[in-house]
C-alpha cells in the first residue's frame, strides 16, 4: 500500500471519537482530524514565532478549530490531541514547553534572526486548558512510532526492536528504539543527536548557541546561513547547482553528508541498530542523491558493529510528520 493510500484509507474503528493530530516543525504547523471516516481537515501554516511565547500554542488551538470545521467535526468532540513537535523540551510543573532553537530567538539571539526573545515557547499547558487529553512527544519519536507501525521500520508487519528515525530538515532530529523500547529520557529529549558536537567551524553557530554541532553544520537553516554568501541562498539552490554539475556545490554537499553520515555511524555503533530510516524536507527532496553518499560514509567501517544495519528512506515519505502525530493517539 502506498503512503498516500495509507493516509487516504486510514480510519479509526467505527464509533470512535475524533482525535486531532498536530505536527509542529521549525517552519510549519500541520493539523489533521482523524475518526472513523478517515484523516481529513488538513490545515497548514508557517510556525508562529512572533508575539508572546504562547503564540504557538494559540496557533495550534486555532488550527485545530479550523481543521474541525473543514472536517465537519465539533471541536467539543475531540477526544485526544497528539502533538509531534520539534524540541528540545523543558518541563515546567510537569508540562512540556519548547526550547527549540528554530523557534525561540532568545536561545542564540541574532544567530537565527527570529522576531522574538523567547527562552521557551508554551505548548502543553494552554492545550490542556482546552482539551481533556493531550500527548506531546518529540517529532522524532512520533515519526519513529509511525515508521515502526506503518513504514520502513518493520519487517513482515512486526516493528523492529533496534532502529532509529532521523530527520534532515530545518533541523536534525532522531527517534531511537533499543530492545523494543522507545527511548525518551528524563525530559523526553532522548535522540537530540543533531546537537552532537562534531566541529569547531566558526560559521557553524546553531540556534541553540552551540558552535559546531551537527545541526549548525547541516540543517536546512544552516545551509542558508553558511552558504548564502557563496551564491546558495537555501538548500534548493544548493542542490540545483549540484544537479547542474557545479563542482563547488558538489563539494559542499559531500561535506554535509560526511558530517551527517558520521552522526549516523555514531548512532549505529552506540546503539547496535538494525535499520535507520531517513526523512525530512532536505533529505526527502534529494533522497536519490543523498542516500548512497550517506551509506558510503558508514560502509566498511568497524564491520562488527555496522554490518547488518541498513540506511533506508522513510517508508512514509513526506507524510511521516502527519502520521507521526496520529501514531501518538491511535
C-alpha positions as CSV (number, residue, x, y, z in Angstrom):
1,X,0.0,0.0,0.0
2,X,1.3,3.4,-0.9
3,X,1.9,6.2,1.7
4,X,-1.0,8.2,0.2
5,X,-3.2,5.1,0.3
6,X,-2.5,4.7,4.0
7,X,-3.3,8.3,4.6
8,X,-6.4,8.2,2.4
9,X,-7.9,4.9,3.7
10,X,-6.9,5.0,7.4
11,X,-9.9,5.0,9.7
12,X,-10.4,4.6,13.4
13,X,-12.8,1.8,14.5
14,X,-16.5,2.6,13.9
15,X,-17.9,4.8,16.5
16,X,-14.5,6.2,17.7
17,X,-14.4,9.7,18.9
18,X,-12.3,12.1,16.7
19,X,-8.7,12.9,17.5
20,X,-6.6,15.9,16.5
21,X,-3.1,15.3,15.1
22,X,-0.6,18.2,15.3
23,X,2.8,18.2,13.6
24,X,5.0,21.2,14.8
25,X,8.1,21.8,12.8
26,X,10.7,24.6,12.7
27,X,9.0,26.1,9.6
28,X,5.3,24.9,9.6
29,X,2.5,23.5,11.7
30,X,0.2,21.0,10.2
31,X,-3.1,19.8,11.8
32,X,-5.5,16.9,10.8
33,X,-8.5,15.3,12.4
34,X,-9.0,11.6,12.3
35,X,-12.0,9.4,13.2
36,X,-14.0,6.5,11.7
37,X,-14.4,8.5,8.5
38,X,-10.6,8.8,8.0
39,X,-8.0,11.5,8.2
40,X,-9.1,14.9,6.9
41,X,-9.5,18.6,7.6
42,X,-5.8,19.4,6.8
43,X,-4.6,22.9,7.6
44,X,-1.0,24.1,7.4
45,X,0.6,27.4,8.4
46,X,4.1,28.7,8.9
47,X,5.0,28.2,12.6
48,X,4.3,31.2,14.8
49,X,7.4,32.9,16.0
50,X,6.3,36.4,16.9
51,X,4.4,37.9,19.8
52,X,4.1,36.4,23.3
53,X,5.6,33.0,24.0
54,X,2.2,31.4,24.0
55,X,1.7,32.4,20.3
56,X,2.5,28.8,19.1
57,X,0.0,27.2,21.5
58,X,-2.7,29.7,20.5
59,X,-1.9,29.0,16.8
60,X,-2.3,25.2,17.4
61,X,-5.7,25.7,19.2
62,X,-6.9,27.9,16.4
63,X,-5.8,25.4,13.7
64,X,-7.4,22.5,15.5
65,X,-10.7,24.5,15.4
66,X,-10.2,25.2,11.6
67,X,-9.4,21.5,11.0
68,X,-12.6,20.5,12.8
69,X,-14.6,23.0,10.7
70,X,-13.2,21.6,7.5
71,X,-13.8,18.0,8.6
72,X,-17.4,18.7,9.9
73,X,-16.4,17.7,13.4
74,X,-17.5,19.5,16.6
75,X,-14.4,20.9,18.5
76,X,-16.0,19.7,21.7
77,X,-16.0,16.1,20.4
78,X,-12.2,15.9,20.1
79,X,-11.2,13.1,22.5
80,X,-7.4,13.4,22.3
81,X,-4.8,15.7,20.8
82,X,-1.5,14.2,19.7
83,X,1.4,16.8,19.2
84,X,4.5,15.7,17.5
85,X,6.9,18.6,17.9
86,X,10.4,19.8,17.3
87,X,12.4,20.2,20.5
88,X,14.2,20.2,22.9
89,X,11.6,20.2,25.6
90,X,11.8,21.6,29.1
91,X,9.2,20.6,31.8
92,X,7.5,23.2,33.9
93,X,5.2,21.7,36.5
94,X,5.4,18.5,34.5
95,X,4.2,20.1,31.3
96,X,6.2,20.5,28.1
97,X,7.5,23.8,26.9
98,X,9.7,24.1,23.8
99,X,13.3,25.3,24.0
100,X,13.6,24.9,20.2
101,X,16.5,26.7,18.5
102,X,14.5,27.2,15.4
103,X,11.6,28.9,17.2
104,X,13.0,30.6,20.3
105,X,15.0,33.6,19.5
106,X,16.3,34.1,23.0
107,X,18.5,31.0,22.8
108,X,21.0,32.3,20.3
109,X,19.9,35.8,19.6
110,X,20.7,37.2,16.2
111,X,22.1,33.8,15.1
112,X,18.6,32.9,13.9
113,X,17.2,36.3,13.2
114,X,13.9,35.3,14.8
115,X,11.5,38.0,15.8
116,X,11.3,37.1,19.4
117,X,13.3,36.8,22.6
118,X,11.7,33.6,23.9
119,X,13.7,31.2,26.1
120,X,10.8,28.8,25.7
121,X,7.5,28.5,23.8
122,X,4.5,27.5,25.8
123,X,2.9,24.3,24.5
124,X,1.3,21.7,26.7
125,X,-0.3,23.9,29.4
126,X,-2.5,26.0,27.1
127,X,-3.6,22.9,25.2
128,X,-4.6,21.1,28.4
129,X,-6.7,24.2,29.3
130,X,-8.7,23.5,26.1
131,X,-8.6,19.7,25.7
132,X,-9.1,16.8,28.2
133,X,-6.4,14.5,26.8
134,X,-3.1,15.8,25.3
135,X,0.0,13.8,24.5
136,X,3.2,15.7,23.4
137,X,6.2,13.9,22.1
138,X,9.3,14.9,20.2
139,X,8.7,14.7,16.5
140,X,11.5,12.2,16.1
141,X,9.6,9.9,18.5
142,X,6.3,10.4,16.7
143,X,7.9,9.6,13.3
144,X,9.7,6.6,14.8
145,X,6.4,5.2,16.1
146,X,4.7,5.8,12.8
147,X,7.6,4.2,10.8
148,X,7.5,1.2,13.1
149,X,3.8,0.7,12.6
150,X,3.2,1.6,9.0
151,X,6.6,2.5,7.4
152,X,10.2,1.3,6.9
153,X,11.0,0.3,10.5
154,X,9.1,-3.0,10.4
155,X,9.6,-6.5,8.9
156,X,6.7,-8.7,7.9
157,X,4.4,-6.4,9.8
158,X,6.4,-6.5,13.0
159,X,8.1,-3.4,14.4
160,X,11.9,-3.6,14.6
161,X,13.3,-3.8,18.1
162,X,16.6,-1.8,17.4
163,X,16.1,1.1,15.0
164,X,16.0,4.8,14.5
165,X,14.3,7.5,12.5
166,X,16.4,10.5,11.5
167,X,15.1,13.7,10.0
168,X,17.2,16.1,7.9
169,X,15.0,19.2,7.7
170,X,15.1,22.7,9.2
171,X,17.0,21.0,12.0
172,X,18.3,17.5,12.6
173,X,16.3,15.2,14.9
174,X,16.1,11.5,15.8
175,X,13.8,8.9,17.4
176,X,15.5,5.9,18.9
177,X,14.3,2.4,19.8
178,X,16.5,-0.2,21.6
179,X,15.4,-3.7,22.6
180,X,11.9,-2.8,21.6
181,X,11.8,0.3,24.0
182,X,11.4,3.8,22.6
183,X,14.0,6.0,24.4
184,X,12.7,9.2,25.9
185,X,14.9,10.3,28.8
186,X,14.2,12.5,31.8
187,X,12.5,15.3,29.8
188,X,11.5,13.5,26.6
189,X,14.7,14.7,24.9
190,X,16.5,11.4,24.1
191,X,17.5,11.5,20.5
192,X,18.7,15.1,20.0
193,X,21.7,13.8,18.1
194,X,21.6,17.0,16.0
195,X,23.3,18.8,18.9
196,X,26.3,16.5,19.0
197,X,29.5,18.5,18.8
198,X,31.4,17.5,15.7
199,X,33.4,20.5,14.6
200,X,34.9,23.9,15.5
201,X,33.8,25.6,12.3
202,X,33.5,29.3,13.1
203,X,30.5,29.6,10.8
204,X,28.5,26.7,12.3
205,X,26.6,28.6,15.1
206,X,23.5,26.6,15.9
207,X,20.3,28.4,17.0
208,X,20.8,26.6,20.4
209,X,24.0,28.6,20.9
210,X,26.4,25.7,20.2
211,X,29.2,26.3,17.8
212,X,29.9,23.3,15.6
213,X,27.1,20.8,16.2
214,X,25.6,18.6,13.5
215,X,22.5,20.9,13.1
216,X,24.6,24.0,13.0
217,X,26.6,22.5,10.1
218,X,23.9,20.6,8.1
219,X,20.4,21.7,9.0
220,X,18.3,23.5,6.4
221,X,18.7,26.8,8.2
222,X,22.4,26.2,8.5
223,X,22.8,25.7,4.7
224,X,21.2,29.1,4.1
225,X,23.2,30.8,6.8
226,X,26.6,29.2,5.9
227,X,26.5,29.3,2.1
228,X,24.3,32.3,1.1
229,X,27.4,34.4,0.5
230,X,28.7,31.8,-1.9
231,X,25.6,32.0,-4.0
232,X,23.4,29.3,-2.4
233,X,20.6,31.1,-0.6
234,X,18.9,27.9,0.5
235,X,19.0,24.1,0.2
236,X,17.0,24.1,-3.0
237,X,19.5,26.5,-4.7
238,X,22.4,24.4,-3.4
239,X,21.1,21.2,-4.9
240,X,20.1,22.9,-8.1
241,X,23.7,23.8,-8.5
242,X,24.7,20.2,-7.7
243,X,22.5,18.8,-10.4
244,X,23.9,21.4,-12.8
245,X,27.4,20.0,-12.2
246,X,28.7,22.8,-10.0
247,X,31.8,21.3,-8.5
248,X,31.9,23.7,-5.6
249,X,28.3,22.8,-4.7
250,X,29.0,19.1,-5.0
251,X,31.9,19.5,-2.6
252,X,29.7,21.3,-0.1
253,X,27.1,18.6,-0.2
254,X,29.7,15.9,0.1
255,X,30.9,17.7,3.3
256,X,27.4,17.8,4.6
257,X,27.0,14.1,4.0
258,X,30.3,13.4,5.8
259,X,29.0,15.2,8.9
260,X,25.6,13.7,8.9
261,X,27.0,10.3,8.0
262,X,29.3,10.3,10.9
263,X,26.4,11.1,13.2
264,X,24.5,8.1,11.8
265,X,27.6,5.9,12.3
266,X,27.9,7.1,15.9
267,X,24.2,6.1,16.5
268,X,24.8,2.7,14.9
269,X,27.9,1.8,16.9
270,X,26.5,3.2,20.2
271,X,23.0,1.6,20.0
272,X,23.7,-1.5,17.8
273,X,20.9,-0.8,15.4
274,X,19.3,-2.9,12.6
275,X,17.9,-0.1,10.5
276,X,17.7,3.7,10.3
277,X,15.0,5.4,8.2
278,X,15.7,8.9,6.9
279,X,13.2,11.7,6.2
280,X,12.7,15.4,6.5
281,X,12.5,18.1,3.7
282,X,16.2,18.4,2.9
283,X,16.7,14.7,2.7
284,X,13.4,13.7,1.1
285,X,13.6,16.1,-1.9
286,X,17.1,14.9,-2.7
287,X,17.0,11.3,-1.4
288,X,18.2,9.6,-4.5
289,X,21.3,11.7,-4.5
290,X,22.0,11.7,-0.7
291,X,21.2,8.1,0.3
292,X,24.2,6.5,-1.4
293,X,26.6,9.2,-0.1
294,X,25.4,8.7,3.5
295,X,25.8,5.0,3.1
296,X,29.3,5.4,1.8
297,X,30.4,7.2,5.0
298,X,29.4,4.2,7.0
299,X,30.1,1.3,4.7
300,X,33.1,-0.9,5.6
301,X,33.9,0.8,8.9
302,X,34.1,-1.3,12.1
303,X,32.1,-4.0,10.4
304,X,31.5,-6.0,13.6
305,X,29.2,-3.1,14.6
306,X,28.0,-1.7,11.3
307,X,27.3,-4.9,9.3
308,X,23.6,-5.8,9.5
309,X,22.5,-2.2,9.8
310,X,20.9,-0.5,6.8
311,X,20.1,3.0,5.9
312,X,16.7,3.4,4.1
313,X,14.4,6.2,3.0
314,X,11.4,6.7,5.3
315,X,8.6,4.4,4.2
316,X,6.0,7.2,5.0
317,X,7.8,9.8,3.0
318,X,6.6,13.4,3.3
319,X,3.6,12.1,5.3
320,X,5.8,10.9,8.2
321,X,5.0,14.0,10.3
322,X,1.2,13.8,9.9
323,X,1.3,10.0,10.6
324,X,3.7,10.5,13.5
325,X,1.2,12.8,15.2
326,X,-1.5,10.2,14.5
327,X,0.6,7.4,16.0
328,X,0.7,9.2,19.3
329,X,-3.1,8.9,19.8
330,X,-4.0,5.7,18.0
